[in-house]
Structure formats: structure tokens, C-alpha cells
Amino acid sequence: MNIVRFKDTVLTAELETEGKVVFPLLNADEIQELKKSFEELHAEFPEGFYATTHAKDKAWRKQVSDEIIKTIQKRAEPLFENIHLLGGAFISKAPGEKGILPLHQDWNIVDEKEARSYNLWIPLVDVNEHNGAMRILERSHRKQETYRGPNLPPVLYPISEEVDQYMISLNMKAGEALLYDHALWHSSPMNQTEVLRLAIVFGTIPQGAQMKFYYQKGSVIEEYNSKPNFFFDYDPEDGPKVLEKNKEFDFENKMLNKEEFEKIYLGRKPPQKKESAIFSFLKRKNK
């Protein structure tokens, strides 16, 4: 399995087992430089949940990514053996309900039977449960095979409220980095403060991993060979467009109910139905 590996083997083991790892990355000067860059790029702070990758101007969003990566690359790459940083973006969460990010998994951009892909998420302000810290379902990254893409539904979304009670908040300091597996279930709640929650994020893959793109067409899932610049030169939400189709296959991203979720993700067996007293009596009598 081709995975991203830290030079610190303990961190690599934690990433594999937990599906995430938090570690210090940026210093105070770098944080301020990135915050200033965001402010210069935005005359007004965006509403709701926003990412610079949402911008229609493809050249602009690529330019933003290149500026961010200059700072991150020199700090992150020395910590790893084989990381490949893809595009980067600013992401912000304004105060209010529009900033809520529902429960989901990120798109898998590799064949997860052969490799793993990740997000490197770095808050530029301290984050906690009051201003929209990341919430995760622990060790959920290898519980269920799923394919994710622009028109592939998240299988736990219908029971988000039931799942929420098992989520934990990852309270982090500004400049700390969270590297998490794209299959790890996560969400982020409303920013209840009056201050913009600002962060940066990168997609990452192990060096040598072939990027993929998954798209549902009718009853089949199509797999395409992808490339890093696809997410800047095109709008992936619109489908594979110029990508080369590798194969298609039958697969159902089965929506789970509460009992199925508890069995798969929590290892709980469904409760046994108790026989009524009269039924037990009649069963014994007829033996």
C-alpha cells in the first residue's frame, strides 16, 4: 500500500491507525504572512463556508495556490519521506449557520486499494468547538469501502444526527497541522464567534501514486485517470471532461441506517429482540 510516510515512524503509525495526525508546522510570522495575504486577496470577507478553489477565475485560484505552497512546502516536506503536495487553498468559515460543513468524506483521488490520499489542514487561528474546529469520527477511514466524487452521495449523510454524538472536536492551535485520510468522516460546526475562522488546506498523495477521479453514470461507477492540474484547469463538479476513462464497474454506495452504522463503525451487534412471556410459554409447551 502506497501511503504518505513521515520520517518519524511513530507519526506514520498513528496516521495509518487513526486516519489522522496533528503536528506543529507554522511559526507566528508565517501565520501572520498568510493571514495578510488572504486579506489582500479579499476586499470583503466571504460569507458562509468559502474556499479559494470555488473562484471562477481558474488562473487566480492557481496563483493563490502557488503563493500558499511557497510557505508550506519548505516547512512540510522536510518532515516526510514521500509526500506530494497538490493544490492549496484558503478556506474560511464566517460566523453563522451558513458556515456549517455537514458530515462527509472527501473525494478519493487515488484507488484506495492501492494507495491513500489526504488533506493537510492548517488553521491560522486557534480553533475549538465554538468557532468551527474540525470534528471527526475516530478511526472511520477504513471501516467501509466507498467511492466519492461530485455525484456520489455520502453514505452516512441520512443519519448525520445519529452519528454526530460519536464525533470528537479537534481543538488546535494556529499553525498546527492536521493530516487526515480522505476517507475519514468529518464535519465542522457553526462558527459562533464574531471572528472569521481562517485556515489553509492542501490535497496530498504519496509520491508515485496515480491520481483518480470517480463519477457515477447510471448504475455504474466510472474510474478516470486524473492529474493535479485538473482541479485548477477545469471544474471537477461538472464531471470528468478531458480525463481518460480507465474502467467502469458496478458498485453501490449503500446508505446505512443507524443499526448498520453501529455494527460497521462501532462494532456493535444489533440488540436481540426479547420474546414476550406468553410466546416463551407457548414455545416451551409445544416442545
C-alpha positions in Angstrom: 0.0 0.0 0.0 1.4 3.4 -1.0 0.9 5.8 1.8 2.4 9.1 2.9 5.1 8.4 5.4 6.7 10.7 8.0 10.4 10.5 8.7 9.1 9.9 12.3 7.8 6.3 12.2 5.6 6.9 15.2 3.7 9.6 13.3 3.4 7.3 10.3 1.9 4.5 12.5 -0.6 7.0 14.0 -1.7 8.2 10.6 -2.3 4.6 9.5 -4.1 3.6 12.6 -6.1 6.7 13.5 -6.5 8.1 10.0 -5.1 11.4 11.2 -2.2 13.1 13.0 -1.7 16.6 14.4 1.7 18.2 14.5 3.3 21.7 14.8 4.1 23.3 11.5 4.0 27.1 11.1 5.5 29.8 13.3 3.9 33.1 14.3 5.5 35.1 11.4 4.3 32.6 8.8 0.8 32.7 10.2 0.7 36.5 10.0 2.1 36.5 6.5 -0.6 34.1 5.3 -3.4 36.0 7.0 -2.2 39.2 5.5 -2.1 37.5 2.0 -5.8 36.4 2.5 -6.8 39.9 3.5 -5.1 41.5 0.4 -6.9 39.0 -1.8 -10.3 39.7 -0.4 -11.7 43.2 -0.1 -14.5 41.8 1.9 -14.6 38.6 3.9 -16.7 35.9 2.2 -19.9 34.7 3.7 -20.6 31.1 4.9 -18.1 28.4 4.2 -15.7 29.5 1.4 -12.6 28.2 -0.3 -10.5 30.0 -2.9 -10.9 26.9 -5.1 -14.5 28.0 -5.5 -13.4 31.0 -7.5 -14.5 31.0 -11.2 -11.2 32.6 -12.3 -9.0 29.5 -12.8 -5.8 31.4 -13.2 -6.4 33.3 -10.0 -7.0 30.2 -7.9 -3.9 28.7 -9.3 -1.9 31.8 -8.4 -3.3 31.7 -4.9 -2.3 28.1 -4.6 1.3 28.8 -5.8 1.6 31.6 -3.2 0.5 29.4 -0.3 2.7 26.5 -1.3 5.8 28.6 -1.2 5.4 28.9 2.6 4.1 25.4 3.3 6.4 23.4 1.1 9.6 24.5 2.8 8.1 23.6 6.2 6.2 20.4 5.5 8.4 18.5 3.0 11.4 18.0 5.4 9.1 16.1 7.8 8.1 13.5 5.2 9.7 10.8 3.2 7.4 10.8 0.2 4.7 13.5 0.3 3.4 15.2 -2.9 1.6 18.4 -2.2 -1.1 19.1 -4.7 -3.0 22.4 -4.9 -3.5 24.6 -1.9 -6.3 27.0 -0.9 -7.5 29.4 1.8 -10.7 28.2 3.5 -12.8 30.4 5.7 -15.9 30.0 7.9 -17.8 33.1 8.6 -20.0 33.4 11.7 -23.4 32.0 11.4 -25.3 28.9 10.2 -24.2 29.3 6.5 -20.7 28.2 7.6 -21.7 24.7 8.8 -19.9 21.9 6.9 -22.1 18.7 7.0 -20.8 15.2 7.8 -18.9 13.8 4.8 -15.8 12.1 3.4 -13.6 13.9 0.9 -13.3 12.6 -2.6 -10.9 9.7 -3.0 -8.4 10.9 -5.6 -6.5 7.6 -5.7 -7.5 3.9 -5.9 -7.8 3.2 -2.2 -7.0 -0.4 -2.7 -3.5 0.6 -3.9 -2.8 4.0 -2.1 -4.2 6.6 0.2 -4.8 10.3 -0.3 -5.1 13.0 2.4 -5.8 16.6 3.2 -3.2 18.8 5.1 -5.4 21.2 7.0 -3.8 24.1 8.9 -5.8 26.7 10.9 -4.5 30.2 11.0 -6.4 31.0 14.2 -6.9 28.8 17.3 -9.9 26.5 16.7 -12.3 24.9 19.1 -15.9 23.8 19.3 -17.1 27.4 19.4 -15.6 28.7 16.1 -15.8 25.6 13.9 -13.0 23.2 14.7 -12.8 20.0 12.7 -14.9 17.2 14.1 -14.0 13.6 13.2 -15.4 10.1 13.6 -12.4 8.4 15.0 -10.7 5.6 13.0 -13.5 5.7 10.5 -11.2 5.8 7.4 -11.1 2.0 6.9 -14.4 0.8 8.1 -16.3 0.8 4.8 -15.4 0.8 1.1 -16.8 3.8 -0.6 -16.2 5.7 -3.8 -16.6 9.5 -3.6 -16.9 12.1 -6.3 -19.0 15.1 -7.4 -22.2 13.0 -7.8 -21.6 10.1 -5.4 -23.6 10.5 -2.2 -22.1 10.3 1.3 -23.5 7.1 2.8 -23.9 8.4 6.3 -25.5 11.7 5.5 -29.1 10.5 6.1 -28.2 9.6 9.7 -25.9 12.6 10.4 -27.6 13.5 13.6 -27.2 9.9 15.0 -23.5 9.9 14.0 -22.8 13.3 15.5 -22.9 12.0 19.1 -19.8 9.9 18.3 -17.8 12.7 16.7 -15.0 14.5 18.6 -13.7 18.0 18.2 -10.1 18.5 17.2 -9.2 21.7 19.1 -6.0 23.0 17.6 -3.6 26.0 17.9 -3.0 28.3 15.0 -0.1 26.9 12.9 -0.6 23.3 13.9 -1.3 20.9 11.0 -3.8 18.1 10.7 -3.0 15.5 8.1 -6.1 13.2 7.6 -7.1 10.4 5.3 -9.7 11.4 2.7 -11.9 8.5 3.9 -12.1 9.8 7.5 -15.6 11.0 8.2 -15.6 14.7 9.4 -17.6 17.8 9.7 -17.3 21.3 11.2 -20.0 23.1 13.2 -21.1 26.7 13.1 -18.7 29.5 13.9 -20.4 31.0 17.0 -17.8 33.8 17.4 -17.6 37.2 15.6 -14.2 36.4 14.1 -13.6 34.7 10.7 -12.2 31.1 11.1 -9.4 31.0 8.6 -7.3 28.1 7.5 -5.4 26.7 4.6 -5.7 23.2 3.1 -3.8 21.0 0.6 -4.7 17.8 -1.1 -1.7 15.4 -0.8 -0.8 12.0 -2.2 2.3 9.7 -1.8 4.9 10.2 -4.4 4.3 7.9 -7.4 0.6 7.4 -6.7 -1.7 7.6 -9.8 -4.5 10.1 -9.3 -8.0 9.0 -10.0 -11.4 10.6 -10.4 -14.7 8.7 -9.7 -18.0 9.6 -11.3 -21.4 7.8 -11.3 -23.1 7.2 -14.5 -26.4 5.4 -14.3 -25.9 2.2 -12.3 -22.1 2.1 -12.7 -19.1 4.0 -11.3 -16.6 5.2 -13.8 -12.9 5.5 -12.9 -10.8 8.0 -14.7 -7.0 8.6 -14.6 -6.6 12.2 -13.2 -3.8 14.7 -12.8 -3.1 17.5 -10.3 -3.8 20.4 -12.7 -7.3 19.0 -13.5 -8.6 20.7 -10.4 -7.3 24.1 -11.5 -7.8 24.0 -15.2 -11.4 22.6 -15.1 -14.3 22.4 -12.7 -14.4 18.9 -11.3 -18.0 19.4 -10.1 -19.0 19.3 -13.8 -17.6 15.8 -14.3 -14.5 14.1 -15.8 -14.4 16.1 -19.1 -10.9 15.7 -20.6 -9.9 12.8 -18.4 -9.2 9.3 -19.8 -11.6 6.6 -18.6 -9.8 3.7 -17.1 -12.7 1.4 -16.3 -16.3 1.2 -15.1 -17.8 -1.2 -12.5 -20.9 -2.0 -10.6 -20.9 -0.7 -7.1 -23.5 0.6 -4.7 -22.6 3.2 -2.1 -25.2 1.8 0.2 -26.8 4.3 2.6 -26.6 3.0 6.1 -29.3 3.1 8.8 -28.5 3.5 12.5 -28.1 -0.2 13.2 -25.9 -0.8 10.2 -23.7 2.2 11.1 -23.3 0.9 14.7 -22.3 -2.6 13.5 -19.8 -1.4 10.9 -18.3 1.6 12.6 -18.7 0.9 16.3 -18.6 -2.9 16.3 -21.9 -3.2 18.0 -24.3 -6.0 17.4 -27.9 -5.1 17.0 -30.0 -5.7 20.2 -31.7 -9.1 20.4 -35.5 -8.9 20.4 -36.8 -10.2 23.7 -39.6 -12.8 23.5 -42.8 -11.9 25.2 -43.6 -14.0 28.3 -46.6 -15.7 26.6 -44.6 -16.5 23.5 -41.9 -18.1 25.6 -44.5 -20.1 27.5 -46.2 -21.4 24.3 -42.8 -22.3 22.7 -41.8 -24.4 25.8 -45.3 -26.0 25.9 -45.1 -27.1 22.2 -41.6 -28.7 22.6 
